[in-house]
């Protein structure tokens, strides 16, 4: 790999950020988050490949592809956090450092949101920091990769 790269994965409904339940998810759009992630990653010599899908298989395929050209993964699995053993297994199978991000504090929401299958695979989890959570995840992974 000539260029160090992060895979940024955003799950279902995150394409609607900025307009979907702004009282829960804020007014920042996914495009704005992706731009900020790319800027913070660039500060650390990292490129970013971003993928968002409402389809579980597309996310799994992107995670599998990261094996060959990414150094780490930042993922907001959204609702798949609470349901997808398959995404957790895909993350586990690629053997890359993983940081999990949630815009809202999933532990202060409905009971079913308190458990994330992805958290068992992630080295770090940020929940409730809004878009700043993505920046924290990138900085954590950049530090982790530099060690």
ZAMIZA-588379 format. One record per residue: x, y, z of N, C-alpha, C, O in turn; residue in one letter. Coordinates in steps of 0.1 Angstrom, whole numbers, padded with zeros to 4 digits, always signed. Layout:
REM ZAMIZA-588379
XYZXYZXYZXYZA/...
***
This chain:
REM ZAMIZA-588379
+0009-0012+0000+0000+0000+0000+0009+0012+0000+0017+0014+0009X/+0008+0021-0010+0016+0033-0011+0011+0044-0003+0018+0053+0002X/-0002+0045-0002-0009+0056+0005-0017+0050+0016-0024+0040+0015X/-0015+0055+0028-0023+0051+0040-0037+0056+0039-0039+0068+0036X/-0047+0048+0041-0060+0051+0038-0069+0046+0050-0067+0035+0055X/-0080+0054+0053-0090+0050+0062-0103+0047+0054-0105+0054+0044X/-0110+0037+0057-0123+0034+0052-0133+0041+0062-0133+0037+0074X/-0141+0050+0057-0152+0056+0064-0165+0049+0060-0169+0051+0049X/-0172+0042+0069-0184+0035+0066-0196+0042+0074-0195+0043+0086X/-0206+0045+0067-0218+0051+0073-0230+0042+0068-0232+0040+0056X/-0238+0038+0078-0249+0029+0076-0262+0035+0072-0262+0047+0068X/-0273+0028+0074-0286+0032+0069-0291+0045+0074-0289+0048+0086X/-0297+0053+0066-0304+0065+0069-0294+0077+0071-0299+0088+0073X/-0281+0074+0072-0272+0085+0074-0271+0094+0062-0265+0105+0063X/-0275+0090+0051-0276+0098+0039-0286+0110+0041-0285+0120+0034X/-0294+0109+0051-0304+0119+0054-0300+0129+0065-0308+0137+0069X/-0287+0128+0069-0283+0137+0080-0285+0151+0075-0283+0155+0063X/-0288+0160+0085-0290+0174+0082-0305+0177+0081-0309+0188+0084X/-0313+0167+0077-0327+0168+0077-0335+0158+0085-0346+0161+0089X/-0329+0147+0088-0336+0136+0095-0334+0139+0110-0323+0139+0115X/-0345+0140+0117-0345+0142+0132-0333+0151+0137-0324+0146+0144X/-0332+0163+0133-0321+0172+0137-0320+0173+0152-0309+0176+0157X/-0331+0171+0159-0331+0172+0174-0323+0160+0180-0318+0161+0191X/-0321+0149+0172-0313+0138+0177-0300+0138+0170-0290+0135+0177X/-0299+0140+0157-0287+0138+0149-0280+0151+0145-0269+0151+0139X/-0286+0163+0148-0280+0176+0145-0283+0180+0130-0291+0173+0123X/-0277+0191+0126-0280+0196+0113-0269+0195+0103-0270+0199+0092X/-0258+0188+0107-0246+0186+0099-0250+0175+0089-0255+0165+0092X/-0246+0177+0076-0249+0167+0066-0238+0157+0065-0227+0159+0070X/-0241+0146+0059-0231+0135+0057-0220+0141+0048-0208+0137+0051X/-0222+0149+0038-0212+0154+0030-0202+0163+0038-0190+0163+0036X/-0208+0171+0048-0200+0179+0057-0191+0170+0066-0179+0173+0068X/-0197+0159+0071-0189+0150+0079-0178+0144+0071-0167+0143+0076X/-0181+0139+0059-0171+0133+0051-0159+0143+0048-0148+0139+0048X/-0163+0155+0045-0152+0166+0042-0144+0168+0055-0132+0169+0054X/-0150+0168+0066-0142+0170+0079-0133+0158+0082-0122+0160+0086X/-0139+0146+0080-0131+0134+0082-0119+0135+0073-0107+0131+0077X/-0121+0138+0060-0109+0139+0050-0099+0149+0054-0087+0147+0053X/-0104+0161+0059-0094+0171+0063-0086+0167+0076-0074+0169+0076X/-0093+0161+0085-0085+0156+0097-0076+0145+0094-0065+0145+0099X/-0080+0136+0085-0072+0125+0081-0059+0130+0074-0048+0125+0076X/-0061+0140+0065-0050+0146+0058-0040+0152+0067-0028+0151+0064X/-0044+0157+0078-0035+0163+0088-0025+0152+0093-0014+0155+0097X/-0029+0140+0092-0021+0128+0096-0016+0120+0085-0011+0109+0087X/-0016+0125+0073-0011+0118+0062-0019+0106+0057-0014+0097+0051X/-0032+0107+0060-0041+0096+0056-0051+0101+0046-0056+0112+0047X/-0054+0092+0036-0065+0095+0027-0078+0088+0032-0077+0080+0042X/-0089+0091+0026-0102+0085+0031-0110+0080+0019-0111+0087+0009X/-0115+0068+0020-0125+0063+0011-0138+0062+0019-0139+0055+0029X/-0148+0069+0014-0161+0069+0022-0172+0061+0014-0173+0062+0002X/-0179+0054+0022-0191+0046+0017-0202+0048+0026-0201+0047+0038X/-0214+0050+0020-0227+0050+0028-0236+0042+0020-0237+0043+0008X/-0243+0034+0027-0254+0026+0021-0265+0022+0031-0262+0021+0043X/-0276+0020+0025-0288+0016+0033-0289+0000+0032-0298-0005+0037X/-0279-0006+0026-0279-0020+0023-0268-0027+0030-0256-0024+0027X/-0271-0036+0038-0261-0043+0046-0250-0050+0038-0238-0049+0041X/-0253-0056+0027-0243-0063+0019-0233-0054+0012-0222-0057+0011X/-0238-0042+0009-0229-0032+0003-0218-0028+0013-0207-0026+0010X/-0223-0026+0026-0213-0022+0036-0203-0034+0039-0192-0031+0041X/-0208-0046+0039-0199-0057+0041-0189-0058+0030-0177-0061+0032X/-0194-0057+0017-0184-0057+0006-0174-0046+0007-0162-0049+0004X/-0177-0034+0012-0168-0023+0013-0158-0027+0024-0146-0024+0023X/-0162-0033+0035-0153-0037+0046-0144-0048+0041-0132-0047+0044X/-0149-0057+0034-0140-0068+0028-0129-0062+0019-0118-0066+0020X/-0133-0052+0011-0124-0046+0001-0113-0038+0008-0102-0037+0003X/-0116-0034+0020-0106-0026+0028-0094-0034+0032-0083-0028+0035X/-0095-0047+0032-0083-0056+0035-0071-0052+0027-0060-0053+0032X/-0073-0049+0014-0062-0047+0005-0057-0033+0004-0046-0031-0001X/-0064-0023+0008-0059-0009+0006-0062+0001+0017-0061+0013+0015X/-0066-0004+0029-0069+0005+0040-0061+0000+0052-0058-0012+0054X/-0058+0010+0061-0051+0007+0073-0060+0006+0085-0056+0000+0095X/-0072+0012+0084-0081+0012+0095-0095+0016+0090-0097+0020+0079X/-0105+0014+0099-0119+0016+0096-0126+0025+0106-0125+0022+0118X/-0132+0035+0102-0142+0043+0110-0155+0039+0106-0159+0040+0094X/-0164+0035+0115-0177+0031+0111-0188+0036+0120-0187+0036+0132X/-0198+0041+0114-0211+0044+0121-0221+0035+0115-0227+0038+0104X/-0223+0023+0121-0232+0013+0115-0247+0017+0117-0255+0010+0111X/-0250+0028+0124-0263+0032+0125-0272+0021+0131-0267+0014+0140X/-0284+0019+0126-0293+0008+0132-0287-0006+0131-0290-0014+0138X/-0277-0008+0121-0271-0021+0120-0262-0024+0132-0259-0036+0135X/-0259-0014+0140-0252-0016+0153-0258-0027+0161-0252-0035+0167X/-0272-0026+0162-0280-0034+0171-0285-0047+0165-0291-0055+0173X/-0282-0049+0152-0288-0061+0146-0279-0069+0138-0282-0081+0135X/-0267-0063+0134-0259-0070+0124-0247-0078+0129-0236-0072+0131X/-0249-0090+0132-0238-0099+0134-0229-0100+0122-0217-0101+0123X/-0235-0099+0110-0227-0100+0098-0217-0089+0096-0206-0091+0092X/-0221-0076+0100-0211-0065+0099-0200-0067+0109-0189-0064+0106X/-0204-0071+0121-0194-0073+0131-0184-0084+0127-0172-0083+0128X/-0189-0095+0121-0181-0106+0116-0172-0101+0105-0160-0105+0104X/-0177-0092+0096-0169-0087+0085-0158-0079+0090-0146-0080+0086X/-0161-0070+0100-0150-0062+0106-0139-0071+0113-0127-0068+0111X/-0144-0081+0120-0135-0090+0126-0126-0097+0116-0114-0100+0118X/-0132-0101+0105-0125-0109+0095-0114-0101+0087-0104-0108+0082X/-0114-0088+0087-0104-0081+0079-0092-0077+0088-0081-0074+0082X/-0093-0078+0101-0082-0076+0109-0076-0062+0110-0064-0061+0113X/-0084-0052+0107-0080-0038+0108-0085-0032+0121-0095-0036+0126X/-0077-0022+0126-0083-0014+0137-0096-0007+0133-0097-0002+0122X/-0105-0008+0142-0119-0002+0140-0122+0008+0151-0120+0005+0163X/-0127+0019+0147-0133+0029+0156-0148+0030+0153-0151+0033+0141X/-0157+0029+0163-0171+0030+0161-0176+0044+0165-0172+0048+0176X/-0184+0050+0157-0190+0063+0160-0205+0063+0160-0211+0057+0151X/-0211+0070+0170-0225+0072+0170-0227+0087+0173-0222+0092+0182X/-0235+0094+0164-0238+0108+0167-0245+0110+0180-0242+0120+0187X/-0255+0102+0183-0262+0104+0195-0257+0094+0206-0249+0085+0203X/-0261+0096+0218-0257+0087+0229-0266+0076+0229-0277+0077+0234X/-0262+0065+0223-0271+0053+0221-0275+0047+0235-0285+0040+0236X/-0267+0050+0245-0270+0045+0259-0281+0053+0266-0286+0049+0276X/-0284+0065+0261-0294+0073+0267-0307+0073+0259-0317+0080+0261X/-0308+0063+0249-0320+0062+0240-0327+0050+0244-0326+0044+0255X/-0335+0045+0234-0344+0033+0237-0335+0021+0241-0323+0020+0236X/-0340+0012+0249-0333+0001+0254-0326-0007+0243-0315-0012+0244X/-0333-0010+0232-0328-0018+0221-0315-0012+0215-0307-0019+0209X/-0313+0001+0217-0301+0007+0211-0289+0006+0220-0278+0010+0216X/-0290+0001+0232-0279+0001+0242-0269-0009+0238-0257-0008+0243X/-0272-0019+0230-0262-0029+0227-0258-0028+0212-0266-0026+0203X/-0245-0028+0210-0240-0028+0196-0231-0040+0194-0221-0042+0202X/-0234-0047+0184-0225-0059+0180-0211-0054+0176-0201-0061+0177X/-0211-0042+0170-0198-0037+0165-0189-0033+0176-0177-0034+0174X/-0194-0029+0187-0186-0025+0199-0176-0036+0203-0165-0033+0208X/-0180-0048+0202-0172-0059+0206-0160-0060+0197-0150-0067+0201X/-0160-0055+0185-0149-0055+0175-0141-0042+0176-0129-0043+0173X/-0147-0031+0179-0140-0018+0179-0130-0017+0190-0132-0021+0201X/-0119-0010+0186-0109-0006+0197-0114+0005+0205-0110+0007+0216X/-0122+0014+0199-0127+0026+0206-0141+0029+0201-0144+0026+0189X/-0149+0034+0209-0163+0038+0206-0165+0052+0211-0162+0056+0222X/-0171+0060+0202-0175+0074+0206-0190+0075+0204-0195+0072+0193X/-0198+0078+0214-0212+0080+0213-0216+0093+0219-0213+0096+0231X/-0224+0101+0212-0230+0112+0218-0222+0125+0216-0226+0136+0221X/-0211+0125+0208-0203+0136+0206-0207+0144+0193-0200+0153+0189X/-0218+0139+0186-0222+0145+0174-0211+0143+0163-0203+0133+0164X/-0210+0152+0153-0200+0151+0143-0185+0150+0148-0176+0145+0142X/-0183+0157+0160-0170+0156+0166-0165+0142+0168-0153+0139+0168X/-0174+0133+0170-0171+0119+0173-0162+0113+0161-0153+0105+0163X/-0166+0117+0149-0158+0112+0137-0144+0117+0138-0134+0110+0135X/-0142+0130+0141-0129+0136+0143-0121+0128+0153-0109+0125+0151X/-0127+0126+0165-0120+0119+0175-0116+0105+0171-0105+0100+0174X/-0124+0098+0164-0121+0085+0159-0109+0085+0149-0100+0077+0150X/-0109+0095+0140-0098+0096+0131-0085+0099+0138-0075+0093+0135X/-0085+0108+0148-0073+0111+0155-0068+0099+0163-0056+0097+0164X/-0078+0092+0169-0074+0079+0176-0067+0070+0167-0056+0065+0170X/-0073+0067+0155-0067+0057+0146-0054+0062+0140-0045+0054+0139X/-0053+0075+0138-0040+0081+0133-0029+0078+0143-0018+0074+0140X/-0032+0081+0156-0023+0078+0167-0019+0063+0168-0008+0060+0169X/-0030+0055+0167-0028+0041+0168-0019+0036+0156-0010+0027+0158X/-0021+0041+0144-0013+0037+0133+0002+0042+0133+0010+0036+0127X/+0004+0053+0140+0017+0058+0141+0026+0051+0151+0038+0053+0152X/+0020+0043+0160+0027+0036+0170+0034+0023+0164+0041+0016+0172X/
***
